[in-house]
Amino acid sequence: MKKYEIWDLYQKMPDGWVLDEKTGSPLSGYTFITNGRSVLNGGRRALLLTRPLQRTLFLQSDAQTNKVEYEVKIKKKESFKIDKPTLRSLNRLAREQMKQKLLKDILFDLMVCELEGWDKIEFINELKAEINNLGALNEKK
């Protein structure tokens, strides 16, 4: 059995145990569970895995088929499945949001440069050079 500090780590809920939703967990992806008794009266507490570890998302994937599904448990004891195309769409959305943030930062920098009378193209050229360096690193592999 694995432990985190003084608490046992469980993959599945032991019989007779319940979620302790009143207490936050010190470990990401885990929730406190208890055997229903107070710790002052011999009760025990442990941590239950409530979210799959990120590394398992990659180990379970099947590149040839899109039949991979991941079960995600949430606090309301409901579950839903996320398939590979949905994961790809979420990643695409995150990338688009990141591009929007980056463009806003660049536009802000250009505005400051215009107000201060500085060269606006200098920062753009620096960004281009960084992106080209990333592309060169990718080509070497």
C-alpha positions in Angstrom: 0.0 0.0 0.0 1.3 3.5 -0.8 1.2 6.3 1.6 1.2 10.1 1.4 2.6 11.5 4.7 0.4 9.6 7.3 -2.5 8.7 5.0 -2.9 5.5 3.0 -3.6 6.0 -0.7 -6.5 3.9 -2.2 -7.4 3.4 -5.8 -10.9 2.1 -4.9 -13.2 3.0 -2.0 -13.0 0.3 0.7 -16.3 -1.2 1.9 -18.0 0.8 4.6 -16.0 4.0 3.9 -17.4 7.3 2.9 -16.2 10.5 1.2 -15.2 13.3 3.6 -16.2 16.3 1.4 -15.8 18.8 4.3 -12.0 18.6 4.2 -9.7 19.6 1.3 -7.1 17.2 0.2 -3.4 17.9 0.5 -2.7 15.8 -2.7 -3.9 16.7 -6.1 -6.4 14.2 -7.6 -7.2 12.7 -4.2 -10.1 13.2 -1.8 -10.2 12.3 1.9 -12.3 9.3 2.9 -13.1 8.0 6.4 -14.4 4.8 7.9 -17.3 6.8 9.4 -16.0 7.1 12.9 -14.2 10.1 14.6 -10.5 9.9 14.6 -10.8 10.5 18.4 -12.7 7.2 18.7 -10.5 5.0 16.6 -11.7 6.2 13.2 -9.3 6.2 10.2 -8.8 8.6 7.4 -7.2 7.9 4.0 -6.9 9.4 0.5 -8.9 8.1 -2.4 -7.8 8.6 -6.0 -10.7 10.6 -7.7 -8.9 11.6 -10.9 -6.8 9.4 -13.2 -3.1 10.2 -13.1 -2.0 12.1 -16.2 0.6 9.5 -17.2 -2.2 6.9 -17.5 -3.9 9.0 -20.1 -1.0 8.5 -22.4 -0.3 4.9 -21.5 -3.8 3.8 -22.4 -4.1 5.5 -25.8 -4.5 3.5 -28.9 -3.2 5.6 -31.9 -4.9 3.4 -34.6 -8.4 3.7 -33.2 -10.3 6.5 -31.6 -12.1 4.1 -29.2 -10.0 5.1 -26.2 -12.2 6.4 -23.4 -11.3 7.7 -20.0 -13.6 7.6 -17.1 -13.6 10.8 -15.1 -15.1 10.8 -11.7 -16.4 14.0 -10.1 -17.5 14.8 -6.6 -21.2 14.2 -7.2 -20.4 10.5 -7.8 -21.3 10.8 -11.4 -18.9 9.8 -14.2 -18.6 10.5 -17.9 -16.3 9.3 -20.6 -13.9 11.4 -22.6 -12.8 9.9 -26.0 -9.7 10.7 -28.0 -11.3 13.1 -30.4 -12.8 15.1 -27.5 -9.3 15.3 -25.9 -7.9 16.5 -29.2 -10.6 19.2 -29.4 -9.9 20.4 -25.9 -6.2 20.6 -26.7 -7.0 22.6 -29.8 -9.2 25.0 -27.8 -6.4 25.5 -25.2 -4.0 26.4 -28.1 -6.4 28.9 -29.6 -6.9 30.5 -26.2 -3.2 30.7 -25.7 -2.7 32.4 -29.1 -5.4 35.0 -28.2 -3.5 35.8 -24.9 -0.2 36.1 -26.8 -1.7 38.4 -29.4 -3.2 40.6 -26.7 0.2 40.9 -25.0 1.9 41.7 -28.3 -0.7 44.4 -29.1 -0.2 45.9 -25.6 3.6 45.9 -26.1 3.1 47.6 -29.5 0.9 50.3 -27.9 3.5 51.0 -25.2 6.3 51.2 -27.9 4.2 53.7 -29.9 3.5 55.8 -26.8 7.2 55.8 -25.7 8.5 56.3 -29.3 10.4 53.0 -29.3 11.0 50.6 -32.2 7.8 48.5 -32.6 9.3 45.8 -34.8 12.2 44.9 -32.5 10.0 42.8 -30.2 8.3 41.1 -33.2 11.7 40.2 -34.6 12.8 38.7 -31.2 9.6 36.6 -31.1 10.2 35.4 -34.7 13.8 34.4 -33.8 12.6 32.4 -30.8 9.9 30.6 -32.8 12.5 29.8 -35.5 14.9 28.4 -32.8 12.1 26.1 -31.6 11.5 25.0 -35.2 15.3 24.3 -35.6 15.3 22.2 -32.4 12.4 20.2 -33.7 14.1 19.5 -37.0 17.3 18.2 -35.3 15.3 15.4 -33.5 
